[in-house]
C-alpha cells in the first residue's frame, strides 16, 4: 500500500501554485475591469512564476537562495519596463509596472509560506488599484 503522506509535499506545492494564481488573477481582474491592457492571465503568470522560482531557490539552490530572489526582482523590472509607454509629454503604464513588481513579491511570499501576508498584500493592492482608477 502507498503511504498517503508521500503526497503531502505535492499537495502543498499545488496549493501554493493555486493560491498564487488566484491572487494574481484577483489583481489582474481589477486591471482588466479598469480597462487596462494587461489582465488576469499575465498577473497570474507573474505570481506563479515568482512562487515557483522562490520554491526552487529555497529547495534546490539553498546555497544562493538570495541570488535567485534578486533575479526575480530584476526580471520583473524588465517586464515592467516594457509596459511603460511614452506618448508625447505623458507616460502610461507606471502603475502596471509597479503592480507587476508587487505581484511578484506576493508570489515570493507564497513561495516562502507567508500565505496570510500574501493575501493581505494582494487585498491591499486590489484596494489601492481600485482607488487609483476611481479618480
C-alpha positions as a printed Julia matrix, in Angstrom:
135×3 Matrix{Float64}:
   0.0    0.0     0.0
   1.19   3.53   -0.82
   1.85   5.83    2.09
  -0.51   8.84    1.69
   1.99  11.15    3.4
   4.17  10.84    0.3
   1.66  13.1    -1.47
   1.71  15.85    1.16
   4.66  17.78   -0.36
   2.97  17.73   -3.76
  -0.34  18.85   -2.29
   1.4   21.74   -0.53
   3.13  22.69   -3.8
  -0.15  22.51   -5.72
  -1.86  24.62   -3.06
   0.88  27.23   -3.26
   0.58  27.42   -7.04
  -3.21  27.67   -6.82
  -3.04  30.41   -4.17
  -0.51  32.35   -6.25
  -2.63  32.03   -9.37
  -5.76  33.17   -7.52
  -4.02  36.21   -6.03
  -2.55  37.16   -9.4
  -5.95  36.69  -11.06
  -7.55  38.93   -8.42
  -5.12  41.74   -9.15
  -5.32  41.21  -12.9
  -9.11  41.14  -12.79
  -9.1   44.62  -11.3
  -6.81  45.85  -14.07
  -8.95  44.28  -16.77
 -12.1   45.73  -15.24
 -10.42  49.16  -15.23
  -9.88  48.79  -18.97
  -6.13  48.25  -18.78
  -4.46  46.13  -21.47
  -2.82  43.66  -19.07
  -5.21  41.3   -17.32
  -5.66  38.27  -15.08
  -3.57  35.75  -17.0
  -0.49  37.94  -17.07
  -0.7   38.75  -13.37
  -1.31  35.07  -12.58
   1.83  34.16  -14.53
   3.87  36.77  -12.66
   2.62  35.41   -9.32
   3.05  31.7   -10.04
   6.41  32.22  -11.74
   7.68  34.12   -8.71
   6.36  31.42   -6.4
   7.99  28.65   -8.39
  11.32  30.47   -8.64
  11.22  31.11   -4.9
  10.47  27.45   -4.15
  13.31  26.38   -6.43
  15.58  28.91   -4.79
  14.82  27.71   -1.28
  14.77  23.98   -2.1
  17.18  23.43   -4.96
  19.68  26.27   -4.62
  19.89  26.71   -0.87
  23.48  27.96   -1.06
  22.44  31.02   -3.02
  18.72  31.48   -2.48
  19.1   35.25   -2.19
  20.58  35.47   -5.69
  17.55  33.83   -7.26
  15.23  36.22   -5.38
  17.26  39.19   -6.64
  16.93  37.93  -10.2
  13.15  37.66   -9.84
  13.05  41.31   -8.9
  15.24  42.45  -11.78
  13.45  40.18  -14.27
  10.06  41.6   -13.33
  11.58  45.07  -13.59
  12.49  44.27  -17.18
   8.95  43.11  -17.95
   7.51  46.15  -16.21
   9.73  48.45  -18.25
   8.12  47.02  -21.37
   4.7   48.04  -20.05
   5.68  51.72  -19.78
   4.8   53.79  -22.83
   5.79  57.37  -23.62
   3.28  59.32  -25.68
   4.31  62.92  -26.18
   4.5   64.52  -22.77
   2.64  61.72  -21.0
   3.73  58.4   -19.6
   1.41  55.38  -19.36
   1.95  52.05  -17.64
   3.76  53.08  -14.47
   1.02  51.58  -12.31
   1.05  48.38  -14.37
   4.82  48.08  -13.94
   4.55  48.68  -10.19
   1.7   46.17   -9.93
   3.82  43.56  -11.74
   6.63  44.18   -9.28
   4.35  43.94   -6.24
   2.6   40.85   -7.65
   5.99  39.16   -7.93
   6.53  39.93   -4.25
   3.15  38.37   -3.45
   4.23  35.24   -5.33
   7.52  35.17   -3.47
   5.66  35.45   -0.15
   3.55  32.42   -1.09
   6.74  30.6    -2.03
   8.19  31.01    1.45
   4.92  30.1     3.16
   3.7   33.58    4.08
   0.16  32.83    2.97
  -1.76  35.27    5.16
   0.71  38.02    4.38
   0.44  37.38    0.64
  -3.36  37.5     0.81
  -3.27  40.71    2.86
  -0.93  42.41    0.4
  -2.98  41.26   -2.6
  -6.12  42.67   -0.95
  -4.29  45.93   -0.23
  -3.09  46.1    -3.83
  -6.61  45.48   -5.11
  -7.93  48.3    -2.91
  -5.19  50.7    -3.99
  -5.74  49.93   -7.65
  -9.49  50.43   -7.22
  -8.89  53.77   -5.52
  -6.47  54.85   -8.22
  -8.91  54.03  -11.01
 -11.83  55.85   -9.35
 -10.08  59.24   -9.58
